[in-house]
Structures are given as C-alpha cells and as structure tokens.
C-alpha cells in the first residue's frame, strides 16, 4: 500500500508561481512514474506532467515552458513548479503514482486546489 501526501496549492494572481509537492510512503514498492493531473470544474481530468524512474518527462502542451516536474528519488517525492500561471490553470491538482509491479493501477492523492485570479 502506498500513501500520498500532497501540499502546496493555494490562491495566486495571474503571472505568479506555486510549487506542489507529493510524498509517497509505504513499504515494498518501487516507483515506475510519478505525475500530476488536474481537473477543472465541468472538465475531465487531464495529465499535466509526468516523470519516469529513468528521469524522462512528458508535459501537456498547455503547460510546456511554464511548468517543471522534478523528483527526489530518495524521498519518493515529486514536485511541480508552476510559473507564469494563468486563470485557465485553475483546477484541483492530483498526484499520481504508478508502482513498478502494477503500473496499470496507480495511486492518487487527495487533490489540492490551485486557483489563479485574473
């Protein structure tokens, strides 16, 4: 079993920055990938960014050049640095962790609200 604890959401003005963190804990697992998804009101949940165990990353087109995902493998923690935030980035952001022995059954964080005011 893997537990996820997210932090770092909040309210920020357009053009500002926020940093999200997600720490994974438990025993007997190795991580395949860690990432962030978001869901805005009335919209489907979408991938924002993901980082794999080897370090390769992928990003949604809408956040490329503004968001950076990184990972501390010792702490099993993933970070999402969000710069130049826009009102359309407003959503609940969810941490997502895929473990190596069952990548098709990811773990989800509880979600953290990010609100960007214009």
The first five atom37 places (N, CA, C, CB, O) and aatype in JSON, in Angstrom:
{
  "aatype": [20, 20, 20, 20, 20, 20, 20, 20, 20, 20, 20, 20, 20, 20, 20, 20, 20, 20, 20, 20, 20, 20, 20, 20, 20, 20, 20, 20, 20, 20, 20, 20, 20, 20, 20, 20, 20, 20, 20, 20, 20, 20, 20, 20, 20, 20, 20, 20, 20, 20, 20, 20, 20, 20, 20, 20, 20, 20, 20, 20, 20, 20, 20, 20, 20, 20, 20, 20, 20, 20, 20, 20, 20, 20, 20, 20, 20, 20, 20, 20, 20, 20, 20, 20, 20, 20, 20, 20, 20, 20, 20, 20, 20, 20, 20, 20, 20, 20, 20, 20, 20, 20, 20, 20, 20, 20, 20, 20, 20, 20, 20, 20, 20, 20, 20, 20, 20, 20],
  "atom_mask": [
    [1, 1, 1, 1, 1],
    [1, 1, 1, 1, 1],
    [1, 1, 1, 1, 1],
    [1, 1, 1, 1, 1],
    [1, 1, 1, 1, 1],
    [1, 1, 1, 1, 1],
    [1, 1, 1, 1, 1],
    [1, 1, 1, 1, 1],
    [1, 1, 1, 1, 1],
    [1, 1, 1, 1, 1],
    [1, 1, 1, 1, 1],
    [1, 1, 1, 1, 1],
    [1, 1, 1, 1, 1],
    [1, 1, 1, 1, 1],
    [1, 1, 1, 1, 1],
    [1, 1, 1, 1, 1],
    [1, 1, 1, 1, 1],
    [1, 1, 1, 1, 1],
    [1, 1, 1, 1, 1],
    [1, 1, 1, 1, 1],
    [1, 1, 1, 1, 1],
    [1, 1, 1, 1, 1],
    [1, 1, 1, 1, 1],
    [1, 1, 1, 1, 1],
    [1, 1, 1, 1, 1],
    [1, 1, 1, 1, 1],
    [1, 1, 1, 1, 1],
    [1, 1, 1, 1, 1],
    [1, 1, 1, 1, 1],
    [1, 1, 1, 1, 1],
    [1, 1, 1, 1, 1],
    [1, 1, 1, 1, 1],
    [1, 1, 1, 1, 1],
    [1, 1, 1, 1, 1],
    [1, 1, 1, 1, 1],
    [1, 1, 1, 1, 1],
    [1, 1, 1, 1, 1],
    [1, 1, 1, 1, 1],
    [1, 1, 1, 1, 1],
    [1, 1, 1, 1, 1],
    [1, 1, 1, 1, 1],
    [1, 1, 1, 1, 1],
    [1, 1, 1, 1, 1],
    [1, 1, 1, 1, 1],
    [1, 1, 1, 1, 1],
    [1, 1, 1, 1, 1],
    [1, 1, 1, 1, 1],
    [1, 1, 1, 1, 1],
    [1, 1, 1, 1, 1],
    [1, 1, 1, 1, 1],
    [1, 1, 1, 1, 1],
    [1, 1, 1, 1, 1],
    [1, 1, 1, 1, 1],
    [1, 1, 1, 1, 1],
    [1, 1, 1, 1, 1],
    [1, 1, 1, 1, 1],
    [1, 1, 1, 1, 1],
    [1, 1, 1, 1, 1],
    [1, 1, 1, 1, 1],
    [1, 1, 1, 1, 1],
    [1, 1, 1, 1, 1],
    [1, 1, 1, 1, 1],
    [1, 1, 1, 1, 1],
    [1, 1, 1, 1, 1],
    [1, 1, 1, 1, 1],
    [1, 1, 1, 1, 1],
    [1, 1, 1, 1, 1],
    [1, 1, 1, 1, 1],
    [1, 1, 1, 1, 1],
    [1, 1, 1, 1, 1],
    [1, 1, 1, 1, 1],
    [1, 1, 1, 1, 1],
    [1, 1, 1, 1, 1],
    [1, 1, 1, 1, 1],
    [1, 1, 1, 1, 1],
    [1, 1, 1, 1, 1],
    [1, 1, 1, 1, 1],
    [1, 1, 1, 1, 1],
    [1, 1, 1, 1, 1],
    [1, 1, 1, 1, 1],
    [1, 1, 1, 1, 1],
    [1, 1, 1, 1, 1],
    [1, 1, 1, 1, 1],
    [1, 1, 1, 1, 1],
    [1, 1, 1, 1, 1],
    [1, 1, 1, 1, 1],
    [1, 1, 1, 1, 1],
    [1, 1, 1, 1, 1],
    [1, 1, 1, 1, 1],
    [1, 1, 1, 1, 1],
    [1, 1, 1, 1, 1],
    [1, 1, 1, 1, 1],
    [1, 1, 1, 1, 1],
    [1, 1, 1, 1, 1],
    [1, 1, 1, 1, 1],
    [1, 1, 1, 1, 1],
    [1, 1, 1, 1, 1],
    [1, 1, 1, 1, 1],
    [1, 1, 1, 1, 1],
    [1, 1, 1, 1, 1],
    [1, 1, 1, 1, 1],
    [1, 1, 1, 1, 1],
    [1, 1, 1, 1, 1],
    [1, 1, 1, 1, 1],
    [1, 1, 1, 1, 1],
    [1, 1, 1, 1, 1],
    [1, 1, 1, 1, 1],
    [1, 1, 1, 1, 1],
    [1, 1, 1, 1, 1],
    [1, 1, 1, 1, 1],
    [1, 1, 1, 1, 1],
    [1, 1, 1, 1, 1],
    [1, 1, 1, 1, 1],
    [1, 1, 1, 1, 1],
    [1, 1, 1, 1, 1],
    [1, 1, 1, 1, 1],
    [1, 1, 1, 1, 1],
    [1, 1, 1, 1, 1]
  ],
  "atom_positions": [
    [[0.85, -1.18, 0.0], [0.0, 0.0, 0.0], [0.89, 1.24, 0.0], [-0.96, 0.0, 1.23], [1.91, 1.3, 0.69]],
    [[0.48, 2.22, -0.78], [1.22, 3.47, -0.91], [0.33, 4.6, -0.45], [1.7, 3.7, -2.36], [-0.83, 4.71, -0.86]],
    [[0.87, 5.45, 0.39], [0.14, 6.64, 0.83], [0.79, 7.85, 0.19], [0.13, 6.77, 2.39], [2.01, 7.94, 0.07]],
    [[-0.05, 8.79, -0.22], [0.41, 10.01, -0.87], [-0.06, 11.21, -0.06], [-0.1, 10.11, -2.32], [-1.21, 11.28, 0.35]],
    [[0.85, 12.15, 0.15], [0.52, 13.39, 0.84], [0.93, 14.55, -0.04], [1.21, 13.47, 2.24], [2.11, 14.71, -0.37]],
    [[-0.05, 15.34, -0.4], [0.18, 16.48, -1.28], [0.21, 17.77, -0.46], [-0.91, 16.56, -2.36], [-0.37, 17.86, 0.62]],
    [[0.9, 18.76, -1.0], [0.9, 20.08, -0.39], [1.26, 21.11, -1.44], [1.88, 20.15, 0.82], [1.8, 20.78, -2.49]],
    [[0.95, 22.37, -1.14], [1.43, 23.46, -1.96], [0.4, 24.2, -2.78], [2.42, 22.95, -2.84], [0.75, 25.18, -3.44]],
    [[-0.84, 23.78, -2.77], [-1.83, 24.52, -3.54], [-2.15, 25.85, -2.89], [-3.09, 23.71, -3.7], [-1.64, 26.17, -1.82]],
    [[-3.01, 26.63, -3.55], [-3.42, 27.91, -2.98], [-3.95, 28.85, -4.03], [-2.27, 28.55, -2.26], [-4.27, 28.46, -5.15]],
    [[-4.03, 30.12, -3.63], [-4.53, 31.19, -4.48], [-3.37, 32.08, -4.89], [-5.65, 32.01, -3.77], [-2.57, 32.5, -4.05]],
    [[-3.31, 32.36, -6.18], [-2.23, 33.2, -6.69], [-2.77, 34.06, -7.83], [-1.03, 32.35, -7.15], [-3.72, 33.67, -8.51]],
    [[-2.16, 35.21, -8.02], [-2.56, 36.06, -9.15], [-1.93, 35.55, -10.44], [-2.15, 37.53, -8.89], [-0.9, 34.88, -10.42]],
    [[-2.56, 35.88, -11.54], [-2.02, 35.51, -12.84], [-0.59, 36.04, -12.97], [-2.92, 36.07, -13.98], [-0.28, 37.17, -12.59]],
    [[0.26, 35.18, -13.53], [1.67, 35.51, -13.64], [2.51, 35.04, -12.48], [1.83, 36.96, -13.79], [3.74, 35.07, -12.54]],
    [[1.86, 34.61, -11.42], [2.57, 34.16, -10.24], [3.02, 32.71, -10.33], [1.7, 34.35, -9.03], [2.89, 32.06, -11.37]],
    [[3.55, 32.23, -9.22], [4.11, 30.88, -9.17], [3.62, 30.12, -7.94], [5.64, 30.93, -9.17], [3.3, 30.71, -6.9]],
    [[3.56, 28.82, -8.1], [3.28, 27.91, -6.99], [4.12, 26.66, -7.18], [1.77, 27.56, -6.9], [4.52, 26.33, -8.29]],
    [[4.38, 25.98, -6.07], [5.09, 24.71, -6.13], [4.3, 23.66, -5.39], [6.51, 24.84, -5.54], [3.99, 23.81, -4.2]],
    [[3.97, 22.6, -6.08], [3.26, 21.48, -5.47], [4.25, 20.37, -5.12], [2.16, 20.94, -6.43], [5.25, 20.15, -5.81]],
    [[3.96, 19.69, -4.03], [4.77, 18.55, -3.61], [3.87, 17.36, -3.34], [5.6, 18.89, -2.35], [2.72, 17.51, -2.93]],
    [[4.41, 16.17, -3.57], [3.67, 14.95, -3.27], [4.68, 13.91, -2.79], [2.88, 14.43, -4.54], [5.6, 13.52, -3.52]],
    [[4.51, 13.48, -1.56], [5.41, 12.49, -0.97], [4.72, 11.14, -0.9], [5.87, 12.93, 0.44], [3.59, 11.03, -0.42]],
    [[5.4, 10.12, -1.37], [4.86, 8.75, -1.34], [5.54, 7.98, -0.22], [5.07, 8.04, -2.71], [6.76, 8.04, -0.06]],
    [[4.75, 7.26, 0.55], [5.3, 6.44, 1.63], [4.64, 5.07, 1.63], [5.11, 7.13, 3.0], [3.57, 4.88, 1.05]],
    [[5.29, 4.14, 2.29], [4.81, 2.77, 2.35], [6.0, 1.85, 2.36], [3.85, 2.45, 1.18], [7.13, 2.26, 2.62]],
    [[5.75, 0.6, 2.06], [6.85, -0.36, 2.03], [6.64, -1.36, 0.91], [6.98, -1.09, 3.38], [5.52, -1.63, 0.49]],
    [[7.74, -1.89, 0.44], [7.68, -2.96, -0.54], [7.27, -2.53, -1.93], [6.76, -3.97, -0.08], [6.67, -3.31, -2.67]],
    [[7.6, -1.3, -2.3], [7.25, -0.88, -3.65], [8.4, -0.1, -4.27], [5.98, -0.03, -3.64], [9.22, 0.49, -3.57]],
    [[8.45, -0.12, -5.58], [9.34, 0.77, -6.31], [8.48, 1.53, -7.31], [10.5, -0.03, -7.03], [7.47, 1.03, -7.81]],
    [[8.9, 2.72, -7.59], [8.05, 3.61, -8.38], [8.44, 3.57, -9.85], [8.15, 5.05, -7.86], [9.62, 3.65, -10.21]],
    [[7.43, 3.43, -10.69], [7.61, 3.47, -12.15], [7.54, 4.91, -12.65], [6.53, 2.6, -12.86], [8.37, 5.34, -13.45]],
    [[6.56, 5.65, -12.17], [6.39, 7.03, -12.61], [5.59, 7.81, -11.56], [5.68, 7.09, -13.99], [4.77, 7.24, -10.83]],
    [[5.85, 9.1, -11.5], [5.09, 10.0, -10.64], [4.63, 11.17, -11.48], [5.93, 10.48, -9.4], [5.35, 11.61, -12.38]],
    [[3.45, 11.66, -11.21], [2.97, 12.73, -12.04], [1.87, 13.53, -11.38], [2.49, 12.2, -13.33], [1.46, 13.27, -10.25]],
    [[1.4, 14.51, -12.14], [0.32, 15.38, -11.7], [-0.76, 15.43, -12.78], [0.84, 16.8, -11.4], [-0.46, 15.57, -13.97]],
    [[-1.98, 15.32, -12.35], [-3.15, 15.51, -13.19], [-3.94, 16.67, -12.6], [-4.02, 14.21, -13.28], [-3.74, 17.06, -11.45]],
    [[-4.84, 17.22, -13.4], [-5.71, 18.27, -12.87], [-7.11, 18.11, -13.44], [-5.15, 19.68, -13.2], [-7.32, 17.55, -14.52]],
    [[-8.06, 18.64, -12.68], [-9.44, 18.6, -13.11], [-10.1, 19.92, -12.76], [-10.2, 17.42, -12.46], [-10.21, 20.29, -11.59]],
    [[-10.53, 20.61, -13.79], [-11.26, 21.87, -13.62], [-12.76, 21.57, -13.59], [-10.92, 22.88, -14.76], [-13.19, 20.53, -14.1]],
    [[-13.55, 22.46, -13.01], [-15.0, 22.23, -12.94], [-15.6, 21.98, -14.31], [-15.69, 23.42, -12.28], [-15.38, 22.76, -15.24]],
    [[-16.36, 20.9, -14.44], [-17.03, 20.6, -15.69], [-16.14, 19.98, -16.75], [-17.63, 21.82, -16.23], [-16.57, 19.76, -17.89]],
    [[-14.9, 19.71, -16.4], [-13.97, 19.14, -17.38], [-13.43, 17.8, -16.88], [-12.8, 20.12, -17.66], [-13.51, 17.48, -15.7]],
    [[-12.88, 17.03, -17.81], [-12.29, 15.75, -17.45], [-10.91, 15.95, -16.84], [-12.22, 14.83, -18.68], [-10.24, 16.96, -17.08]],
    [[-10.5, 14.96, -16.07], [-9.17, 15.01, -15.51], [-8.15, 14.84, -16.63], [-9.0, 13.91, -14.42], [-8.32, 14.0, -17.52]],
    [[-7.09, 15.64, -16.58], [-6.09, 15.58, -17.64], [-4.68, 15.53, -17.06], [-6.23, 16.78, -18.57], [-4.41, 16.04, -15.98]],
    [[-3.8, 14.89, -17.82], [-2.4, 14.83, -17.42], [-1.77, 16.22, -17.56], [-1.62, 13.78, -18.26], [-1.95, 16.9, -18.57]],
    [[-1.04, 16.62, -16.53], [-0.28, 17.87, -16.57], [1.19, 17.57, -16.87], [-0.42, 18.64, -15.23], [1.77, 18.12, -17.8]],
    [[1.78, 16.68, -16.08], [3.18, 16.34, -16.26], [3.45, 15.03, -15.56], [4.11, 17.47, -15.72], [2.78, 14.65, -14.6]],
    [[4.47, 14.32, -16.07], [4.82, 13.03, -15.51], [6.31, 12.83, -15.64], [4.04, 11.88, -16.2], [6.93, 13.27, -16.61]],
    [[6.89, 12.16, -14.65], [8.32, 11.86, -14.69], [8.5, 10.38, -14.37], [9.12, 12.76, -13.69], [7.94, 9.86, -13.41]],
    [[9.31, 9.73, -15.2], [9.52, 8.3, -15.05], [10.77, 8.02, -14.22], [9.63, 7.62, -16.43], [11.56, 8.93, -13.96]],
    [[10.93, 6.79, -13.82], [12.03, 6.43, -12.94], [13.39, 6.73, -13.56], [11.95, 4.96, -12.57], [14.36, 7.02, -12.86]],
    [[13.46, 6.66, -14.89], [14.72, 6.93, -15.57], [14.97, 8.44, -15.74], [14.75, 6.25, -16.93], [16.04, 8.85, -16.18]],
    [[13.97, 9.24, -15.39], [14.12, 10.69, -15.46], [13.46, 11.36, -16.65], [15.54, 11.02, -15.48], [13.36, 12.58, -16.68]],
    [[13.01, 10.59, -17.62], [12.33, 11.23, -18.75], [10.97, 11.77, -18.31], [12.16, 10.23, -19.93], [10.34, 11.26, -17.38]],
    [[10.55, 12.81, -18.99], [9.33, 13.52, -18.61], [8.42, 13.73, -19.81], [9.67, 14.87, -17.96], [8.86, 13.7, -20.96]],
    [[7.16, 13.95, -19.51], [6.27, 14.48, -20.54], [5.32, 15.48, -19.9], [5.49, 13.35, -21.24], [5.0, 15.41, -18.72]],
    [[4.87, 16.42, -20.74], [4.06, 17.54, -20.29], [2.88, 17.74, -21.23], [4.91, 18.83, -20.22], [2.94, 17.42, -22.42]],
    [[1.8, 18.25, -20.68], [0.71, 18.73, -21.51], [1.2, 19.93, -22.31], [-0.54, 19.1, -20.65], [2.0, 20.72, -21.83]],
    [[0.7, 20.05, -23.53], [1.13, 21.17, -24.38], [0.86, 22.52, -23.73], [0.43, 21.1, -25.73], [1.61, 23.47, -23.91]],
    [[-0.22, 22.58, -22.99], [-0.66, 23.86, -22.41], [0.26, 24.36, -21.3], [-2.05, 23.72, -21.89], [0.18, 25.53, -20.93]],
    [[1.12, 23.49, -20.77], [1.98, 23.92, -19.67], [3.46, 23.9, -20.04], [1.75, 23.03, -18.48], [4.3, 24.3, -19.23]],
    [[3.79, 23.45, -21.21], [5.2, 23.39, -21.62], [5.83, 24.78, -21.57], [5.34, 22.8, -23.04], [5.26, 25.76, -22.04]],
    [[7.02, 24.83, -20.99], [7.72, 26.1, -20.87], [7.35, 26.89, -19.64], [7.47, 26.92, -22.08], [8.02, 27.87, -19.3]],
    [[6.28, 26.47, -18.95], [5.85, 27.19, -17.74], [5.97, 26.31, -16.49], [4.4, 27.68, -17.9], [6.29, 26.8, -15.41]],
    [[5.7, 25.03, -16.64], [5.74, 24.1, -15.51], [6.95, 23.19, -15.64], [4.43, 23.27, -15.44], [7.38, 22.84, -16.74]],
    [[7.5, 22.82, -14.48], [8.62, 21.89, -14.45], [8.36, 20.82, -13.4], [9.94, 22.63, -14.17], [8.08, 21.13, -12.24]],
    [[8.46, 19.57, -13.82], [8.29, 18.47, -12.88], [9.68, 17.94, -12.51], [7.4, 17.33, -13.48], [10.57, 17.85, -13.35]],
    [[9.84, 17.59, -11.24], [11.1, 17.03, -10.78], [10.81, 16.01, -9.69], [12.05, 18.15, -10.25], [9.68, 15.89, -9.2]],
    [[11.84, 15.28, -9.33], [11.61, 14.16, -8.42], [12.83, 13.94, -7.55], [11.26, 12.89, -9.2], [13.97, 14.02, -8.02]],
    [[12.58, 13.65, -6.29], [13.62, 13.26, -5.35], [13.44, 11.76, -5.1], [13.55, 14.09, -4.01], [12.53, 11.35, -4.38]],
    [[14.31, 10.96, -5.68], [14.14, 9.51, -5.58], [14.4, 8.98, -4.18], [15.07, 8.82, -6.56], [13.86, 7.94, -3.79]],
    [[15.21, 9.68, -3.42], [15.49, 9.24, -2.05], [14.25, 9.45, -1.17], [16.71, 9.99, -1.45], [13.9, 8.6, -0.35]],
    [[13.61, 10.58, -1.36], [12.44, 10.92, -0.55], [11.14, 10.42, -1.17], [12.36, 12.41, -0.35], [10.07, 10.57, -0.57]],
    [[11.22, 9.83, -2.38], [9.99, 9.43, -3.1], [9.0, 10.59, -3.18], [9.32, 8.22, -2.4], [7.81, 10.43, -2.92]],
    [[9.51, 11.72, -3.55], [8.71, 12.93, -3.62], [8.79, 13.53, -5.02], [9.17, 13.96, -2.56], [9.86, 13.58, -5.63]],
    [[7.65, 13.98, -5.51], [7.59, 14.63, -6.8], [7.15, 16.07, -6.59], [6.63, 13.89, -7.78], [6.32, 16.37, -5.73]],
    [[7.72, 16.96, -7.38], [7.43, 18.38, -7.29], [6.91, 18.88, -8.64], [8.7, 19.18, -6.85], [7.28, 18.37, -9.7]],
    [[6.06, 19.89, -8.57], [5.62, 20.56, -9.78], [5.79, 22.06, -9.56], [4.14, 20.19, -10.14], [5.03, 22.68, -8.81]],
    [[6.78, 22.63, -10.21], [7.0, 24.07, -10.16], [6.17, 24.71, -11.26], [8.52, 24.43, -10.31], [6.36, 24.42, -12.44]],
    [[5.26, 25.57, -10.86], [4.34, 26.2, -11.81], [4.62, 27.69, -11.85], [2.87, 25.92, -11.42], [4.41, 28.39, -10.87]],
    [[5.08, 28.16, -13.0], [5.38, 29.57, -13.2], [4.45, 30.17, -14.24], [6.85, 29.76, -13.62], [3.79, 29.44, -14.99]],
    [[4.39, 31.45, -14.27], [3.56, 32.17, -15.25], [2.15, 31.6, -15.27], [4.18, 32.1, -16.66], [1.6, 31.31, -16.33]],
    [[1.59, 31.45, -14.1], [0.26, 30.84, -14.01], [-0.81, 31.69, -14.67], [-0.1, 30.61, -12.56], [-0.75, 32.92, -14.66]],
    [[-1.79, 31.0, -15.24], [-2.89, 31.65, -15.94], [-4.2, 31.24, -15.27], [-2.88, 31.27, -17.46], [-4.26, 30.19, -14.62]],
    [[-5.24, 32.04, -15.42], [-6.54, 31.66, -14.85], [-7.0, 30.28, -15.31], [-7.59, 32.69, -15.21], [-7.66, 29.57, -14.56]],
    [[-6.66, 29.9, -16.53], [-7.08, 28.59, -17.04], [-6.34, 27.43, -16.4], [-6.89, 28.54, -18.54], [-6.66, 26.27, -16.64]],
    [[-5.34, 27.73, -15.58], [-4.67, 26.68, -14.81], [-5.44, 26.34, -13.53], [-3.23, 27.11, -14.45], [-5.09, 25.39, -12.82]],
    [[-6.47, 27.09, -13.23], [-7.27, 26.83, -12.04], [-7.91, 25.45, -12.11], [-8.35, 27.91, -11.87], [-8.6, 25.12, -13.08]],
    [[-7.68, 24.65, -11.1], [-8.18, 23.27, -11.07], [-7.78, 22.64, -9.74], [-7.62, 22.45, -12.27], [-7.01, 23.21, -8.96]],
    [[-8.31, 21.46, -9.51], [-7.8, 20.61, -8.44], [-6.69, 19.75, -9.05], [-8.94, 19.71, -7.79], [-6.89, 19.09, -10.07]],
    [[-5.53, 19.78, -8.43], [-4.38, 19.04, -8.92], [-4.2, 17.77, -8.09], [-3.09, 19.92, -8.88], [-4.2, 17.81, -6.86]],
    [[-4.05, 16.65, -8.79], [-3.93, 15.34, -8.14], [-2.57, 14.72, -8.44], [-5.06, 14.4, -8.61], [-2.12, 14.69, -9.58]],
    [[-1.95, 14.24, -7.41], [-0.72, 13.47, -7.57], [-1.09, 12.05, -8.0], [0.11, 13.46, -6.25], [-2.09, 11.49, -7.56]],
    [[-0.26, 11.49, -8.85], [-0.49, 10.15, -9.39], [0.82, 9.38, -9.34], [-1.05, 10.21, -10.85], [1.85, 9.86, -9.82]],
    [[0.79, 8.2, -8.76], [2.0, 7.37, -8.66], [1.71, 5.99, -9.22], [2.48, 7.27, -7.19], [0.76, 5.32, -8.84]],
    [[2.57, 5.59, -10.14], [2.5, 4.24, -10.7], [3.64, 3.42, -10.1], [2.57, 4.27, -12.27], [4.81, 3.83, -10.17]],
    [[3.31, 2.28, -9.52], [4.35, 1.43, -8.97], [4.77, 0.4, -10.0], [3.86, 0.75, -7.68], [4.0, 0.03, -10.88]],
    [[6.0, -0.05, -9.87], [6.59, -0.89, -10.9], [5.85, -2.22, -11.08], [8.03, -1.17, -10.56], [5.73, -2.7, -12.21]],
    [[5.36, -2.8, -10.01], [4.74, -4.13, -10.14], [3.29, -4.06, -10.58], [4.82, -4.86, -8.82], [2.69, -5.1, -10.86]],
    [[2.7, -2.85, -10.64], [1.31, -2.72, -11.08], [1.06, -1.34, -11.66], [0.34, -2.99, -9.92], [0.28, -0.57, -11.11]],
    [[1.72, -1.01, -12.76], [1.61, 0.35, -13.3], [0.22, 0.71, -13.81], [2.58, 0.53, -14.42], [-0.1, 1.89, -13.98]],
    [[-0.61, -0.29, -14.06], [-1.97, 0.0, -14.55], [-2.94, 0.34, -13.44], [-2.5, -1.19, -15.32], [-4.09, 0.68, -13.7]],
    [[-2.49, 0.26, -12.21], [-3.34, 0.57, -11.05], [-2.66, 1.64, -10.21], [-3.62, -0.71, -10.2], [-2.09, 1.34, -9.16]],
    [[-2.72, 2.88, -10.66], [-2.0, 3.95, -9.97], [-2.66, 4.35, -8.66], [-1.88, 5.16, -10.86], [-3.84, 4.09, -8.43]],
    [[-1.86, 4.97, -7.83], [-2.36, 5.57, -6.6], [-2.6, 7.07, -6.86], [-1.36, 5.35, -5.4], [-1.9, 7.71, -7.64]],
    [[-3.61, 7.59, -6.16], [-3.97, 9.0, -6.32], [-3.91, 9.72, -4.99], [-5.37, 9.14, -6.93], [-4.27, 9.17, -3.95]],
    [[-3.44, 10.97, -5.05], [-3.51, 11.82, -3.88], [-4.92, 12.37, -3.69], [-2.52, 12.97, -3.98], [-5.8, 12.14, -4.51]],
    [[-5.1, 13.09, -2.58], [-6.43, 13.59, -2.25], [-6.81, 14.83, -3.06], [-6.51, 13.91, -0.77], [-7.97, 15.22, -3.09]],
    [[-5.83, 15.44, -3.7], [-6.09, 16.62, -4.51], [-5.79, 17.9, -3.74], [-7.53, 16.63, -4.98], [-6.03, 17.99, -2.53]],
    [[-5.28, 18.88, -4.45], [-5.02, 20.19, -3.85], [-5.5, 21.27, -4.83], [-3.49, 20.38, -3.51], [-5.23, 21.2, -6.03]],
    [[-6.2, 22.25, -4.29], [-6.8, 23.29, -5.13], [-5.76, 24.34, -5.5], [-7.99, 23.94, -4.41], [-5.03, 24.86, -4.66]],
    [[-5.73, 24.64, -6.79], [-4.93, 25.75, -7.3], [-5.9, 26.73, -7.96], [-3.82, 25.26, -8.31], [-6.63, 26.37, -8.88]],
    [[-5.89, 27.96, -7.5], [-6.76, 28.99, -8.04], [-5.91, 30.17, -8.5], [-7.82, 29.44, -7.0], [-5.13, 30.72, -7.73]],
    [[-6.08, 30.53, -9.76], [-5.33, 31.64, -10.33], [-6.31, 32.75, -10.67], [-4.51, 31.2, -11.6], [-7.21, 32.57, -11.49]],
    [[-6.15, 33.89, -10.04], [-7.06, 35.01, -10.27], [-6.51, 35.92, -11.37], [-7.27, 35.81, -8.97], [-5.3, 36.06, -11.54]],
    [[-7.42, 36.51, -12.09], [-7.0, 37.39, -13.21], [-6.81, 38.82, -12.75], [-8.03, 37.35, -14.34], [-6.45, 39.68, -13.56]]
  ]
}
